Amino acid sequence: MEIILITDIAGVGYKNDIVTVKAGYGRNYLIPQGFALLANASNRKIVAENVRQAAHKAEKLKKDAEDIASAIGDLTIDIRTVVGESGRIFGRVTNTQVADILKSKGFDIDRKKITVDDVKSIGTYSALIDLHKEVKHKISLNVIAAEDNN
């Protein structure tokens, strides 16, 4: 029996694959649970159109991510933080701080998509921005001591 998978099924196939399974498995489990459709001509056309539209949408998302990466370019961000006498920082530099600074520069990037190196002292570090599954961009962080107001 040929079916079209609606979701990924371990050991069977991935979403939108046309696979052959035993009739009982398809008829009694996959189709009633909503994991698959019968692979008739009309369902094949619908899935082909959905795949085409999803590919177009994914390409647009990738293009947008590449545009953001090129706009950011070789950006260096200065982060001011409280530093002890030995040059070690108190606390840590977080992805939220980086996201806030990027937002102030006009780039609205979710903090969950930013990975910051482990920052322990003043100096230059890097952060990785995951804009798309195929587009990652590295920016430079310059950690400097904050001015004391005492």
N, C-alpha and C positions, 0 to 999 in steps of 0.2 A: 504494500500500500504506500503510495507517495503522499507526503504531507509537506506543508510549508510551516516551518517553525516561527512562532510569534515571539518567543523568548529563547535565550540560550538554555540548552538542556545538556548537562554533562554526559559525555559518552554518546550523544546523538548528533548534535550540531549546534550551530549558532543562529541567531535571529536572522530571518529571511532566507535561510537555506532550504532547498528542496531536498528532502531525504526520504529514503525508503525504510519503513519499519514494518514489523509484523502487524497484521490487521488488528488483532486483539489489543495490542499496546496502543495503537493509534486511535481506534474506535472507542475503547473502554477507558483510556486514561488521558492521553494527550489532548484530544479534541474536546471532551467534556470539561476538563480542567482549564481550558482556554489557552493551552500551551501551543496549539497547532491548528491549522486549517487544512481541509482537504485540498489537494493540489489539482483542482480542475482549471479549466481555461480562464474563467473569469477571475478566480483568485490569483492565478499567476500574473495576469495583467495588472491587477491592483497592487500586488507586491512589487512588480517591476517599476511601476510608477512611483510608489513610495520610496524605493531605493534610489531612484533617479533624483527625486526631490530632496531626500536626505543628503545625498552627495553634493547637490548644489548648495544646500544650506551649510553643510560642513565646510565647503570651500570658502564661502563668504565669511564664516567665523574665523577661519585660518587667515584670510586676507586682512580682516580687521585686526587680528592679533599681531600680524607682521607690521601693519601700519603703526600700531601703538609702539612696538619695539623700535622701529626706525625713528619715531618721534622722540622717544626717550634717549636714544643714542648712547653716547658715552657720558651719561649724567653722573656727577659725583655729588653726594649728599653729605652735608656737614651735620653731625649730631653732637649736640652739647650735652655732657653728662658730668655728674659729680665724681671727682677723682681723688683718691687718697694720695699721701705723700710718695708712695712707692710707684705711682703711675697706674695702679689698678683701679678699675671703676667700681663704684658701689651700685649694686643691682645689675641690670643687664640691658642691652639694647634689644628691643623687641621688634617684631614685624609690624606691630601696631604703630610704633613710632615712625617707622619707614613709610608705612601707608599714609599716615597723617602728613608727612613732609611731601610725599608725592602728590597728595591731594592739593596741598597748598601751591604746588607747581603746575596744577592743572591736569594731573593724571589720576583718574578715579579707579584705583586698583584695590580689589578685596585683599584684606590682610592675610587671609588664609592661603593666598596664592604667592606669598612672599616667604622665602626661607633665608634667614640671616645666619651667617657664620657665628661660631661661638666667640663672643667678644669679651675679653678679660681685661684689656688695658687700652690706653689710647693708641691710636694708629690708624692704618688703612685696612679695611676689610671689604668683603664683597657680600652681596645679597643676590639671590636668584629669584627672578619673577617668572612664575609659570603662567604664561598668557594663554596657552593652548597646548594640547597634548603633544604637538609637534613644534611649538614655538616657545622657547625659553630665552630669557634675556638677563644678562648679568649687569648689575650696577655697582658702583664703588661707594663705600661708606667711609667717611673720614670722621673718626671719633675723636673729639677734642674736649679739653677740660672747660667746664662752664666757669664763667667769671664769678668770683665771690663778691657778694654785696655787703660784706662786714665792714 
